Amino acid sequence: MFKLDFDVGCGLTCDPDGVRLGADCLLVRPTDTALQPYQSRSRQDFERLLGAAYGPGLDADRLHKRLVHIAELLGEGRLPLAQICALQLGLPRLSKVGLERLRKADALLKFNPYHRPPGPGGGQFASSDEGGGGATGGSSQPPGQALGDLLDRDLTYDGRGGQIHPADAGASNLRAARRQATAPAVRQSIAFIARTYVNSTKWSDAAALGPFGPGTNKCFLFVASVVAKAGAFVPMHLSGTRLEWVPPSASDWADTSQPWPGWRFLGANETPQAGDVAAQQLGYTDATGHVMIVGLNGTFIGTGNHANGPPGTIEQIPKPTNLGPAIRVIPDHPIIYRRWIGP
């Protein structure tokens, strides 16, 4: 039997302050506008939060439609009926693991640089520096700026809150300026920024970046850092026994069953352009494959092995047939390209 949770903080609550899952994850929140007194989380956010809290299997589309209806009922002052509808969502109390996963997922989504204030731009929760009433349950920024929030600072991965943090968290926020950049301009920035790192050992096998210590391949961390720094969206996911947020692996970039907001796959007859991301699933024992960035003149930029530094030093090479040695190539797993087309 399902019931609302008004005191324990591990289930669903519906009251004049909105609808919460767990202690402070707001699924519906009050606004400061008479036209829309209560606002639900976006369909995409809601699905991610449910997946983090309960795992796969819930019908997020059906449940989100009910959540929108609950927001409407709260806006009409029909609290008892809204509570009945919230109960009918059938969301059970969360385990400790589920609560922790939900907390981390909610923290990441609150600080996603592509969230929009309420209105035609997206209707998602907005952080307080963007208007729309402000994000509830936290400041407008996590420790350090949000993923790829700065164009003029170096980025480092430390595993906190699922973010790739800049080295200087006090630098100015360029989020609004990045949003105005066209997709071609962002792709150009991806190629340019990648080029500035050629010969860098920051992502070498011997380096330590957050949970990725010496002896690990970091091609995907390099790509995520550059792409985020240029202003494109980088999806994050929970991984490992410590439930840390990490960027997509090489295999994820090459997985055509994983469409991401703002990205599209290139067709077989399309020519890769500067700023595209190239990835291939390969038969390594210590990696899922390899991912690189397409540079100018058809070159590829990413971690590699060459004479200018230790394994994992950033290199710029002519377009290869495969992103790994022939012995590691998996049949029917060619290089897959993704192109940023904008949020």
VEXDREN-2710 file (C-alpha; in Angstrom, 1 decimal):
% VEXDREN-2710
k/r/px/py/pz
1/MET/0.0/0.0/0.0
2/PHE/1.3/3.4/-1.0
3/LYS/1.1/6.5/1.3
4/LEU/2.4/10.0/1.3
5/ASP/5.4/10.7/3.5
6/PHE/5.1/13.8/5.6
7/ASP/7.8/13.2/8.2
8/VAL/10.3/10.5/7.3
9/GLY/11.8/12.2/4.2
10/CYS/12.2/9.0/2.2
11/GLY/9.0/9.0/0.2
12/LEU/6.6/11.3/-1.7
13/THR/5.2/14.5/-0.1
14/CYS/2.4/16.8/-1.5
15/ASP/1.6/20.0/0.3
16/PRO/1.3/23.7/-0.4
17/ASP/5.1/23.8/-0.8
18/GLY/4.8/21.5/-3.8
19/VAL/5.6/17.8/-4.5
20/ARG/8.8/16.4/-3.1
21/LEU/10.5/13.0/-3.5
22/GLY/12.7/12.2/-0.5
23/ALA/13.8/15.1/1.7
24/ASP/14.2/17.9/-0.7
25/CYS/13.9/16.8/-4.4
26/LEU/11.1/19.1/-5.7
27/LEU/9.1/17.5/-8.5
28/VAL/6.5/20.4/-8.4
29/ARG/7.4/23.8/-6.9
30/PRO/5.5/27.0/-6.4
31/THR/6.3/29.9/-8.7
32/ASP/5.9/33.7/-8.3
33/THR/3.5/34.0/-11.3
34/ALA/-0.3/34.0/-11.1
35/LEU/-0.5/32.5/-14.6
36/GLN/1.3/29.3/-13.5
37/PRO/1.3/29.1/-9.7
38/TYR/3.0/25.7/-9.6
39/GLN/5.5/24.2/-12.1
40/SER/6.5/20.6/-12.6
41/ARG/9.9/19.4/-13.5
42/SER/10.5/18.8/-17.2
43/ARG/9.7/15.4/-18.7
44/GLN/13.4/14.7/-19.3
45/ASP/14.5/15.7/-15.7
46/PHE/11.7/13.7/-14.2
47/GLU/12.7/10.5/-16.1
48/ARG/16.3/10.9/-15.0
49/LEU/15.3/11.5/-11.3
50/LEU/13.0/8.4/-11.4
51/GLY/15.8/6.3/-12.9
52/ALA/18.3/7.4/-10.3
53/ALA/15.8/6.8/-7.4
54/TYR/14.2/3.5/-8.5
55/GLY/16.1/2.2/-11.5
56/PRO/14.5/1.3/-14.8
57/GLY/11.0/0.0/-15.4
58/LEU/8.8/3.0/-14.4
59/ASP/6.6/4.6/-17.1
60/ALA/8.0/8.1/-16.8
61/ASP/5.8/9.5/-19.6
62/ARG/2.6/8.4/-18.0
63/LEU/3.7/9.5/-14.5
64/HIS/4.9/12.9/-15.8
65/LYS/1.5/13.6/-17.3
66/ARG/0.0/13.0/-13.9
67/LEU/2.6/15.2/-12.3
68/VAL/1.7/18.0/-14.6
69/HIS/-2.0/17.5/-13.6
70/ILE/-1.0/17.6/-9.9
71/ALA/0.7/21.0/-10.5
72/GLU/-2.5/22.2/-12.1
73/LEU/-4.6/21.1/-9.1
74/LEU/-2.3/22.8/-6.6
75/GLY/-2.5/25.9/-8.7
76/GLU/-6.3/25.8/-8.4
77/GLY/-6.1/25.4/-4.6
78/ARG/-7.4/21.8/-4.7
79/LEU/-4.8/20.3/-2.3
80/PRO/-6.8/17.2/-1.2
81/LEU/-7.4/16.1/-4.8
82/ALA/-3.7/16.9/-5.6
83/GLN/-2.7/14.7/-2.7
84/ILE/-4.9/11.8/-3.9
85/CYS/-3.4/12.1/-7.4
86/ALA/0.1/12.1/-5.8
87/LEU/-0.7/9.0/-3.9
88/GLN/-1.9/7.4/-7.2
89/LEU/1.6/7.9/-8.7
90/GLY/2.4/4.7/-6.8
91/LEU/6.0/5.8/-5.9
92/PRO/7.2/3.7/-2.9
93/ARG/9.6/4.9/-0.2
94/LEU/13.2/5.0/-1.2
95/SER/16.0/2.9/0.1
96/LYS/19.2/4.6/1.4
97/VAL/20.9/3.9/-1.9
98/GLY/18.0/5.3/-3.8
99/LEU/17.9/8.4/-1.7
100/GLU/21.7/9.0/-2.3
101/ARG/21.3/8.4/-6.0
102/LEU/18.4/10.8/-6.2
103/ARG/20.3/13.4/-4.2
104/LYS/23.2/13.3/-6.6
105/ALA/21.0/13.3/-9.7
106/ASP/19.0/16.3/-8.4
107/ALA/22.2/18.2/-7.6
108/LEU/23.5/17.6/-11.2
109/LEU/20.2/18.7/-12.8
110/LYS/19.8/21.8/-10.7
111/PHE/23.2/23.1/-12.0
112/ASN/23.0/21.9/-15.6
113/PRO/24.1/24.9/-17.7
114/TYR/21.3/24.2/-20.2
115/HIS/18.4/24.5/-17.9
116/ARG/16.0/27.2/-18.9
117/PRO/13.7/29.5/-16.9
118/PRO/9.9/28.9/-17.1
119/GLY/8.5/29.8/-20.5
120/PRO/9.0/29.0/-24.2
121/GLY/12.7/28.5/-23.7
122/GLY/12.2/25.2/-22.0
123/GLY/10.1/25.4/-18.9
124/GLN/12.6/23.7/-16.6
125/PHE/13.9/24.8/-13.2
126/ALA/16.2/27.7/-13.4
127/SER/19.0/28.7/-11.1
128/SER/18.6/32.0/-9.2
129/ASP/20.9/34.0/-11.5
130/GLU/18.7/33.2/-14.5
131/GLY/15.4/34.4/-13.1
132/GLY/12.2/32.3/-13.1
133/GLY/12.1/32.2/-9.3
134/GLY/15.4/30.5/-8.7
135/ALA/16.2/26.9/-8.0
136/THR/14.9/25.5/-4.7
137/GLY/17.0/23.6/-2.2
138/GLY/20.4/24.9/-3.1
139/SER/22.5/27.9/-4.2
140/SER/22.7/28.9/-7.9
141/GLN/26.1/27.2/-8.2
142/PRO/27.7/24.1/-6.7
143/PRO/31.3/24.2/-5.3
144/GLY/33.1/25.3/-8.4
145/GLN/31.1/26.3/-11.5
146/ALA/28.8/24.0/-13.4
147/LEU/30.0/21.6/-16.1
148/GLY/31.8/23.5/-18.8
149/ASP/30.6/26.8/-17.3
150/LEU/33.7/28.8/-18.2
151/LEU/35.3/29.3/-21.6
152/ASP/38.4/31.2/-20.2
153/ARG/39.5/28.7/-17.5
154/ASP/41.0/25.3/-17.6
155/LEU/38.7/22.4/-16.6
156/THR/39.6/19.6/-14.2
157/TYR/37.5/16.6/-13.2
158/ASP/37.2/15.9/-9.5
159/GLY/34.0/13.8/-9.3
160/ARG/32.2/16.3/-7.0
161/GLY/28.5/16.4/-7.8
162/GLY/28.9/15.0/-11.2
163/GLN/30.7/18.2/-12.4
164/ILE/33.8/18.9/-14.4
165/HIS/35.0/21.9/-12.4
166/PRO/37.2/24.8/-13.6
167/ALA/40.5/25.3/-11.9
168/ASP/39.4/28.8/-10.9
169/ALA/35.9/28.7/-9.4
170/GLY/36.0/32.5/-9.0
171/ALA/36.1/33.3/-12.7
172/SER/33.1/35.1/-14.3
173/ASN/30.1/33.2/-15.5
174/LEU/29.8/33.1/-19.3
175/ARG/26.7/30.9/-19.4
176/ALA/24.5/33.5/-21.1
177/ALA/27.1/34.3/-23.7
178/ARG/27.6/30.7/-24.6
179/ARG/23.8/30.2/-25.1
180/GLN/23.8/32.8/-27.8
181/ALA/26.6/31.1/-29.7
182/THR/25.4/29.3/-32.8
183/ALA/26.0/25.5/-33.2
184/PRO/28.7/26.1/-35.9
185/ALA/30.5/28.5/-33.6
186/VAL/30.5/26.0/-30.8
187/ARG/31.8/23.3/-33.1
188/GLN/34.6/25.6/-34.2
189/SER/35.4/26.3/-30.5
190/ILE/35.6/22.5/-29.9
191/ALA/38.2/22.1/-32.6
192/PHE/40.1/25.2/-31.5
193/ILE/40.2/24.3/-27.8
194/ALA/41.2/20.7/-28.6
195/ARG/44.1/22.0/-30.7
196/THR/45.4/24.1/-27.8
197/TYR/46.0/21.0/-25.8
198/VAL/48.2/19.1/-28.3
199/ASN/51.2/17.7/-26.5
200/SER/49.5/18.2/-23.1
201/THR/50.0/15.4/-20.6
202/LYS/47.1/16.4/-18.4
203/TRP/45.1/13.4/-19.5
204/SER/48.0/11.0/-19.8
205/ASP/47.7/7.4/-18.4
206/ALA/49.9/8.4/-15.5
207/ALA/47.8/11.4/-14.5
208/ALA/45.2/11.3/-11.7
209/LEU/41.9/13.0/-12.3
210/GLY/39.3/12.4/-9.6
211/PRO/38.4/8.7/-9.5
212/PHE/40.5/8.0/-12.5
213/GLY/44.0/7.4/-11.2
214/PRO/47.3/6.5/-12.7
215/GLY/47.1/3.6/-15.1
216/THR/43.7/4.5/-16.5
217/ASN/42.8/5.7/-20.0
218/LYS/41.3/9.2/-20.1
219/CYS/40.4/9.8/-23.7
220/PHE/36.8/10.4/-22.7
221/LEU/37.7/12.9/-20.0
222/PHE/39.6/14.9/-22.5
223/VAL/36.7/15.0/-25.0
224/ALA/34.2/15.8/-22.2
225/SER/36.3/18.7/-20.9
226/VAL/36.9/20.2/-24.4
227/VAL/33.2/19.8/-25.4
228/ALA/31.9/21.3/-22.2
229/LYS/34.4/24.1/-22.3
230/ALA/33.2/25.1/-25.8
231/GLY/29.6/25.2/-24.5
232/ALA/28.1/22.0/-25.8
233/PHE/26.1/19.6/-23.5
234/VAL/27.8/16.6/-22.0
235/PRO/25.5/14.0/-20.5
236/MET/26.7/12.5/-17.2
237/HIS/25.8/9.2/-15.5
238/LEU/26.2/7.5/-12.2
239/SER/29.0/4.9/-12.2
240/GLY/30.9/2.6/-9.8
241/THR/30.3/1.4/-6.3
242/ARG/30.8/5.0/-5.0
243/LEU/28.0/6.3/-7.3
244/GLU/30.1/9.0/-8.8
245/TRP/29.0/11.1/-11.7
246/VAL/31.2/10.6/-14.8
247/PRO/31.1/11.7/-18.4
248/PRO/30.3/9.3/-21.3
249/SER/32.8/6.6/-22.1
250/ALA/34.2/6.1/-25.6
251/SER/31.7/3.3/-26.0
252/ASP/28.9/5.6/-25.0
253/TRP/29.9/8.1/-27.6
254/ALA/30.0/5.3/-30.2
255/ASP/26.6/3.9/-29.2
256/THR/24.0/4.8/-31.7
257/SER/21.2/3.7/-29.3
258/GLN/22.0/6.6/-27.1
259/PRO/20.7/9.9/-28.6
260/TRP/21.6/13.0/-26.6
261/PRO/20.1/16.4/-26.5
262/GLY/21.8/18.8/-28.9
263/TRP/23.7/16.0/-30.7
264/ARG/23.0/14.1/-33.9
265/PHE/24.8/11.1/-35.5
266/LEU/26.3/11.6/-38.9
267/GLY/25.0/9.5/-41.8
268/ALA/27.2/7.0/-43.6
269/ASN/27.7/9.4/-46.5
270/GLU/28.3/12.6/-44.5
271/THR/31.8/14.0/-44.2
272/PRO/33.1/14.7/-40.6
273/GLN/33.8/18.4/-39.9
274/ALA/36.0/20.2/-37.4
275/GLY/34.3/20.0/-34.0
276/ASP/32.6/16.6/-34.5
277/VAL/33.3/13.8/-32.0
278/ALA/34.6/10.5/-33.4
279/ALA/34.3/7.3/-31.3
280/GLN/34.7/3.6/-31.9
281/GLN/34.0/0.6/-29.7
282/LEU/37.2/-1.5/-29.5
283/GLY/38.2/-4.8/-28.0
284/TYR/40.5/-3.5/-25.3
285/THR/40.8/-5.2/-21.9
286/ASP/41.2/-1.9/-20.0
287/ALA/39.0/0.5/-22.1
288/THR/35.6/0.4/-23.9
289/GLY/37.1/2.0/-27.1
290/HIS/38.6/5.3/-28.1
291/VAL/37.1/8.7/-28.7
292/MET/38.7/11.8/-30.3
293/ILE/37.7/15.2/-31.6
294/VAL/37.8/16.1/-35.3
295/GLY/40.2/19.0/-35.9
296/LEU/40.9/21.2/-38.8
297/ASN/41.9/19.7/-42.2
298/GLY/40.4/16.4/-41.3
299/THR/42.8/15.7/-38.4
300/PHE/41.9/13.9/-35.2
301/ILE/42.8/15.2/-31.7
302/GLY/42.9/13.1/-28.6
303/THR/45.0/11.0/-26.2
304/GLY/47.5/8.7/-27.9
305/ASN/50.9/7.2/-27.9
306/HIS/53.6/9.2/-29.7
307/ALA/57.2/10.4/-29.3
308/ASN/56.2/13.8/-27.8
309/GLY/55.3/12.4/-24.4
310/PRO/54.1/9.5/-22.2
311/PRO/51.1/7.3/-23.2
312/GLY/47.9/9.4/-23.2
313/THR/49.6/12.6/-24.3
314/ILE/47.3/14.7/-26.5
315/GLU/48.2/14.2/-30.2
316/GLN/46.9/15.5/-33.5
317/ILE/47.0/12.9/-36.3
318/PRO/45.7/12.5/-39.8
319/LYS/42.3/10.8/-40.1
320/PRO/42.8/7.1/-39.3
321/THR/41.0/4.1/-40.7
322/ASN/40.2/3.0/-37.1
323/LEU/40.8/4.6/-33.7
324/GLY/42.8/1.6/-32.5
325/PRO/45.1/-1.1/-33.8
326/ALA/43.6/-3.6/-36.2
327/ILE/43.9/-6.4/-33.6
328/ARG/41.4/-4.5/-31.4
329/VAL/38.9/-3.7/-34.1
330/ILE/35.5/-5.4/-33.6
331/PRO/33.7/-6.4/-36.8
332/ASP/30.7/-4.2/-37.7
333/HIS/31.8/-1.5/-35.2
334/PRO/33.1/1.4/-37.4
335/ILE/33.9/4.9/-36.3
336/ILE/30.8/6.7/-35.2
337/TYR/30.5/10.5/-35.5
338/ARG/28.4/12.9/-33.4
339/ARG/27.8/16.6/-34.3
340/TRP/26.7/19.3/-32.0
341/ILE/23.6/21.1/-33.5
342/GLY/22.5/23.0/-30.4
343/PRO/20.1/22.6/-27.5
END
